[in-house]
């Protein structure tokens, strides 16, 4: 057995699983002591890391709720065809039968003027003004559901319906949903990009913190290297230190997300109720919280691993 190996064995209590487990316990205790040794510096580091994790978490929750609202609204595919005022029930039924036989039409529903008037009374603030009118001025409306390729590209079907002599106008409101989907898709990519940038920043913050800590213990590290400690022995406390910083920062990010959700819950529900009645926004679920804590610990571990590896490569004692 070499002198370095004997020294390492005397310092680290021998090889094997039990010795490695004791080393991990010492490393975890050392990580906690490093945090408590400089509380103000540790708090500043955790605040920066927590904000770096909180921003993508909040944006991700926002996009997730927006997607749920969009799914609740459904995909608008029906084409509303307003017939001329002189078209009666028989004429509307004839058009329904003719259009229902088209290959690009899945179904056609007739909405009578009385049904349209009843819906207008329920949804409009101008319902009282209807009492001033003589009779029902609303026309028959046919709700046409596209089929096949027309469901994805209904422009040709809309043009064909507009060309009918009995049609007054055609309304197709799916364009807003396409724009909404495009904005949500852009939002998802923006959150992913911002999250990647902020996580890279968090890795750099942890790495710089570990680098400064190692620099302040240069003599201690050099002594351990002379006693025969290998890179893994010196790196292990730093990895636990980085993981602990990430774990605590993840907890701060979750607390910030919970506080933000609680503060915005009432006005957010009032806003969403105007689009999707009965919708309840989602927050940080236990699964999401666990994922954030694990991911934050990995980010901290990665920052410590990079910093410790670079330090050890550049600070090896000279061979005698």
N, C-alpha and C positions, 0 to 999 in steps of 0.2 A: 504494500500500500504506500503511495507517495506521501510526502510530507503535506502537500496541499490537501489531499483527500483526507488524511488524518485530522488536519486542522478543521476542515469543513465538517467532518463527522462529530468532532467534539463541540463545535459551535452549534450545529443544527440537529444534534441529538440523533444522529445516525440516519441511514437510508430506510426506505420502505414506506408503506402507506401510512403507518402511524406517525412517522416523522413528518411526512408531507401534510397530514391533517393538522398536526401541531403548528406547522409553519403557516398554514392558512389561518388558523385561529389567531396566531400572533399578528399576522398581516392585517386581519380585520380589526383587531384591537388597535394596531398602530394607525390604521386609516381613521378610526374615530378620534384618536388622540390628535392627529394632524388637523382635523376639522375644528376641534375644540381649542387647540393651541392658539389659533389666530381667528377668533370669532368674527371680527369685522371683515377681514379679508375673505373668509369663507362665505359670509353672508353676501358680500358683493359678487363673488363668483357665482353663487347659487342664484342670485337675482338675475344675472345676465343669462345663465343657462336656462332658468325657468322661463324668461321672456322668449328666448329663442325657441323653446318647445311650445310655449303657449300660443304664439301667433299662428303657426300652421294647424294646431289643434282646434282653435276657434274657427278658422276659415274652413277647415274640414267639416266641422259640425254644421256650419252655415250652408255649405254646399250640399251636405247630406239632407238637411231639412228642406232645402229648396228642391232637391230631386223628389223627395216624398210629396211635397205639395204639387209638383208637376204631374207625378203619377196619379195623385188623387183627382186632379182636374181631368185626367183622361185625354186621349188623343181625339181631337175634333176632326171627323171625317165627313160628316153629313153636309150635303150641299142644300141650302135653303132656296127653293125656287118660288118666287112670288108671282102668282098668276094675275092676269088682267081682272079688273073689277067685274067685267061682264061674264066671266066664266062661272058657271053654276056647278052644283054638286055632280051632275052627270058628266059635265065636261072635265072636271078635275079627276073623276074616277076613270074616264077614258084615257086621259094622259097618264095616270098612274099605271094602268095596265100596259100601255104602249112602252113606257120607259122601263118598267120592271122586266120586260122581255129582252132588254139590251144585255149584251155580254159583259159590258163594263159597269153594270149596275147590280148591286147585291139585293137591294130592297128599296121600296118607295112607300113612304107613309104620308097619308093625307091628313093635314091639320085644317080643320074647318074654321071659318071666321068666329064662330062662337067659342071654340077652344082657344083661339088666339086672343080673344077679348078677355076671357077668364084669366089667362096667364098674365095679360097686361095689367089687369086689376090687382093681381097679387104682387107683381114685381115693380110697378111703376109708381112714382109719387104723384103722377098726374091722373090717377084713376078717377078722382072726383070730377075732373073736367069732361069725362065721357058722358056724364048725365046731360050735358049741353048739346050732344049730338043726336041727330035723328037717325035711328037705326044703327047698324053695325057697318063701319066703313072699311073694315079689314077684309082682304081678299082671301081666297083659298091659298094655302101654302103646301108645297110638296117637299118632303124631306127625303132626299136621294142619297143613299149610301153607296159609294163607289166600290167596285170589286176589281180584283186582279191588279193589273198595272195602274189602273186609274186611281186605286187607293193611295199609291205612292206619288203619282203624277196626275192629278185630276184636271189639269189645264184643258186637255182636249174635251173631256166630258163637260166641263163648265161652259166651254165655247159652244158645244152642240146644244146644250140646254138653253143658252142665251139666244140661239138662233130660232127657237120655236116661236111661232106667231102669237101664241096664247100666253107667253111669258112676259111679265112686266120687268122683273129684275132677278138676278141670281146673286146670292150672298154665300161666300165661302170663307170661313174664319180660321182656317188651319194655319195660315201664314204666321200668326203670332206664336203658335206652339213651335213651329220650326225655328223661329228666332229665339224663343226661350231655350230650346234644346241646344242651339248654337252657343248661346251665352253660358249655359251651364257646362257645356263641354270645354269652353275656354276657361271657365272658372276652375274646373278640375285640373286642367293642365297648369294653370297659374299656381294653384295650391301645391301641386307636386313640385314645381320649380322652386317656389318660395321655401317649401319645406326642406328641399335638398340643400339650398343655400344656407338656411338657418342651421340645419344639422351640421353642415360643414363648419360653420362658424362655431357651433358648440364644441365640436371636436378640437378646433384650434384653441378655444378657451381652456378646455381641460388640459390639452397638451402644454400650453404655456404655463398653467398653474403647476403641473407636475414638473416641468422643466425648472421653474424657479425653486420649487421645493428641493429638487435634487441638487441644484446649484448651491443652496444653503447648507446642504449636508455633504458637500464634496469630500471633506476629510473623513466622515463616517463611511461613505461609500468606498473610498480608497482603502481604508483599513479593512473593511469586509472583503474586498478583492484580494488583499494581501494575505488574509487568513484562509483563503481558498474558496470563498463564496463564488458561485458561478452567476451568470447573468440572470438565470431564472430566480435565484434566491433574492437578488437585489431588486429585480423587476416586480416580483410578486406583491410586495406591499404597495407599490405604485399602482398596480392594476386594481387592487382592492380600493385604494384611495380614489382612483378615477371612477370606478363603478359606484362607489358610495356617493360621490358628487353627482353623478348622473341620476342615481335613484332618488336622492333628495330633491334635485331639480325637477324630476318628473312629478314628484309629489306636490311641489309648489305649482307646477303647470296645471295639474289636475285641480288643485284648490282654486287657482285663478279661473279656470274654466267653469267650475261649479259656481263661484261667486258671480261671474259675468252672466251665466245662464239664469241664476236667481234674480239678478237685478233687471235683466231684459225680458224675463218671462212674461209679465203682464202685458207690456206694450207689444211684444212680439206675437202673443196669442191674439190680441185685438187686431193686429194687422193681418195675420194669416186667416182669421175668421172671415175677412172680406173676400177671400179667394176660395177657401176650402173650409166649410163649416164643420166643426167637430174635430179639427186637426189638433193634435198635441205634439209640440216639438220634442225631438229626442235630445237627450243630453249625454253625459259620460256614463255609459253602461259599465258594469263590472268587467266585462270582457275587454272593452276599450281601455279602461283604467289599467288593467293588468298588462295589456299590450304597450301602453305608454310607459309604464314603469320598467318593463323588460327592455323596451327599445332605448329608453333613456340610459339605463345601466350599460347597455351595449355601446352606446355613443361615448359614455364616459370611459369605459374600458378601452375603446379604440383610441381615444385621444391619449390616454395614459400609455398605451402600448407603443404608439408612434413616438411619443416624447421620450419615454424611457429607453426604447431601442436606440434612438439617435444618440442619446446621452451616453449610453454604455459603449457604443461603437467609437465614440470620440474621446473617452476618458479612461481607457484601459491603462493600468500601471505599466511602466516600462519593464521589459524582461531583463533580469540580471544575468 
